[in-house]
């Protein structure tokens, strides 16, 4: 078959398609790098502009691996710019994509961000099941890092305290405290210690 660089072993790899895919992936990596640099310098509009271009490219080229990454990055910028409702839609789209991929940690991390935004918007009723789902995914995988698990627990601990479940909040904050200590994250250790002291005084 002339012009079709096909692997004769039956794998069907087309060299030109592979090269094109790697070029597109490199382009998205450059977009993400540009956006990170702009965000670090608080040039949020520049970051958003770059990410919108990357988003259009991902949709046009069917880059399902890169698409949720760009959606999350854009969602973070929208949060930075004070647009939580817009950010929520972007993160929710990323969750939908991850549910069709075998990326449990990316799914759990994104669900947690959805819950964080919902809680910020005063929708504890929506945030709670999302926190619990993210936490269940993390607990189901022994490879979960202490920091990822602690961050998921933290959100649920805040929510349970705010919604009047002090016993569960106390248990969650104690677990978060121990995990932050294991991860050597001193701000997390200090916050959880303060929260536990507050609960003990009630």
C-alpha positions as CSV (number, residue, x, y, z in Angstrom):
1,X,0.0,0.0,0.0
2,X,1.9,3.0,-1.3
3,X,2.1,6.0,1.1
4,X,0.7,4.1,4.1
5,X,3.4,3.5,6.6
6,X,1.8,0.5,8.2
7,X,3.4,-1.8,10.7
8,X,3.4,-5.2,8.9
9,X,3.1,-7.0,12.2
10,X,-0.5,-6.0,12.3
11,X,-0.3,-3.1,14.7
12,X,-1.4,-0.7,12.0
13,X,0.8,2.2,13.1
14,X,0.9,5.0,10.6
15,X,4.2,6.9,11.0
16,X,2.8,10.2,9.6
17,X,-0.2,10.0,11.9
18,X,2.1,9.4,14.9
19,X,4.3,12.3,14.0
20,X,1.3,14.5,13.6
21,X,-0.1,13.4,17.0
22,X,3.2,14.1,18.7
23,X,3.4,17.5,17.1
24,X,-0.1,18.4,18.3
25,X,0.7,17.1,21.8
26,X,3.8,19.3,21.8
27,X,1.8,22.3,20.8
28,X,-0.7,21.8,23.7
29,X,2.2,21.3,26.1
30,X,3.6,24.7,24.9
31,X,0.1,26.3,25.5
32,X,0.0,24.9,29.0
33,X,3.5,26.1,29.7
34,X,2.7,29.6,28.4
35,X,-0.5,29.7,30.5
36,X,1.4,28.6,33.7
37,X,4.0,31.3,33.2
38,X,1.3,33.9,32.6
39,X,-0.6,32.7,35.7
40,X,2.5,32.8,37.9
41,X,2.9,36.5,36.8
42,X,-0.9,37.1,37.4
43,X,-1.5,37.8,33.7
44,X,-4.7,36.0,33.8
45,X,-6.1,37.3,30.6
46,X,-3.0,36.2,28.7
47,X,-3.3,32.8,30.3
48,X,-7.0,32.6,29.3
49,X,-6.3,33.6,25.8
50,X,-3.6,30.9,25.3
51,X,-5.8,28.2,26.9
52,X,-8.8,29.1,24.7
53,X,-6.6,28.6,21.7
54,X,-5.5,25.3,23.1
55,X,-9.1,24.3,23.8
56,X,-10.1,25.0,20.2
57,X,-7.2,23.0,18.9
58,X,-8.0,20.0,21.2
59,X,-11.7,20.0,20.1
60,X,-10.8,20.4,16.4
61,X,-8.2,17.7,16.4
62,X,-10.0,15.3,18.7
63,X,-7.3,15.3,21.4
64,X,-9.2,13.6,24.1
65,X,-6.1,13.0,26.3
66,X,-5.1,16.7,26.3
67,X,-8.7,18.1,26.3
68,X,-9.5,17.6,30.0
69,X,-6.0,18.9,31.0
70,X,-6.7,22.2,29.1
71,X,-10.3,22.4,30.5
72,X,-8.9,22.1,34.1
73,X,-6.2,24.7,33.4
74,X,-8.8,27.1,32.0
75,X,-11.1,26.3,34.9
76,X,-8.4,27.4,37.3
77,X,-7.9,30.7,35.5
78,X,-11.7,31.3,35.6
79,X,-11.5,30.8,39.4
80,X,-8.6,33.2,39.6
81,X,-10.6,35.7,37.7
82,X,-13.6,35.4,40.0
83,X,-15.8,33.3,37.7
84,X,-16.7,30.2,39.7
85,X,-19.8,29.3,37.7
86,X,-17.8,29.2,34.4
87,X,-15.0,27.3,36.1
88,X,-17.5,24.7,37.4
89,X,-18.7,24.0,33.9
90,X,-15.2,23.5,32.6
91,X,-14.2,21.1,35.5
92,X,-17.5,19.2,35.0
93,X,-16.8,18.7,31.3
94,X,-13.3,17.4,32.3
95,X,-14.9,14.9,34.8
96,X,-17.2,13.6,32.0
97,X,-14.2,12.9,29.8
98,X,-12.2,11.3,32.5
99,X,-15.1,8.9,33.3
100,X,-14.5,7.4,29.9
101,X,-10.8,7.0,30.4
102,X,-8.7,4.8,32.7
103,X,-7.3,7.7,34.8
104,X,-8.7,7.2,38.3
105,X,-6.4,9.7,39.9
106,X,-7.1,12.4,37.4
107,X,-10.8,11.7,37.8
108,X,-10.7,11.9,41.6
109,X,-8.6,15.1,41.5
110,X,-11.0,16.8,39.1
111,X,-14.1,15.7,41.1
112,X,-12.5,17.2,44.2
113,X,-12.1,20.5,42.4
114,X,-15.7,20.4,41.3
115,X,-16.7,19.8,45.0
116,X,-14.5,22.7,46.1
117,X,-16.2,25.1,43.7
118,X,-19.7,23.8,44.6
119,X,-18.9,24.4,48.3
120,X,-17.6,27.9,47.5
121,X,-20.9,28.5,45.8
122,X,-22.8,27.5,48.9
123,X,-24.0,24.2,47.4
124,X,-23.0,21.7,50.1
125,X,-25.7,19.4,48.9
126,X,-23.9,19.0,45.6
127,X,-20.4,19.1,47.0
128,X,-20.8,16.4,49.6
129,X,-21.4,13.4,47.2
130,X,-18.5,14.6,45.0
131,X,-16.1,14.8,47.9
132,X,-17.2,11.3,49.0
133,X,-16.8,9.9,45.5
134,X,-13.3,11.4,45.1
135,X,-12.3,10.1,48.5
136,X,-13.6,6.6,47.7
137,X,-11.5,6.5,44.5
138,X,-8.4,7.6,46.4
139,X,-9.0,5.0,49.2
140,X,-9.5,2.3,46.6
141,X,-6.0,2.8,45.2
142,X,-3.0,2.0,47.3
143,X,-0.8,4.2,45.1
144,X,-2.7,7.3,46.3
145,X,-0.2,9.8,47.8
146,X,-0.8,11.0,51.4
147,X,-1.1,14.6,50.1
148,X,-3.9,13.8,47.5
149,X,-5.8,11.8,50.1
150,X,-5.4,14.6,52.7
151,X,-6.6,17.3,50.4
152,X,-9.7,15.3,49.6
153,X,-10.4,14.6,53.3
154,X,-9.8,18.3,54.0
155,X,-12.7,19.5,51.8
156,X,-15.1,17.0,53.3
157,X,-14.0,17.8,56.8
158,X,-14.8,21.5,56.2
159,X,-18.2,20.6,54.8
160,X,-19.1,18.2,57.6
161,X,-18.2,20.9,60.2
162,X,-20.2,23.5,58.4
163,X,-23.2,21.3,58.0
164,X,-23.4,20.3,61.6
165,X,-21.6,16.9,61.8
166,X,-18.8,17.6,64.4
167,X,-18.0,14.0,65.1
168,X,-17.3,13.1,61.5
169,X,-15.4,16.4,61.1
170,X,-13.2,15.6,64.1
171,X,-12.4,12.1,62.7
172,X,-11.7,13.5,59.2
173,X,-9.5,16.4,60.5
174,X,-7.5,13.9,62.6
175,X,-6.9,11.7,59.6
176,X,-6.0,14.8,57.5
177,X,-3.6,16.0,60.2
178,X,-1.7,12.6,60.2
179,X,-1.6,12.5,56.4
180,X,-0.3,16.1,56.1
181,X,2.4,15.2,58.7
182,X,3.4,12.1,56.7
183,X,3.7,14.3,53.6
184,X,5.6,17.0,55.5
185,X,3.1,19.7,54.5
186,X,3.3,22.0,57.5
187,X,0.5,24.4,56.6
188,X,-1.9,21.4,56.4
189,X,-0.6,20.2,59.7
190,X,-1.2,23.6,61.3
191,X,-4.6,24.1,59.8
192,X,-5.9,20.6,60.9
193,X,-4.5,21.2,64.4
194,X,-6.4,24.5,64.6
195,X,-9.5,22.8,63.4
196,X,-9.2,20.0,65.9
197,X,-8.6,22.5,68.8
198,X,-11.8,24.3,67.7
199,X,-13.8,21.1,67.7
200,X,-12.4,20.1,71.1
201,X,-13.5,23.5,72.6
202,X,-17.2,23.1,71.5
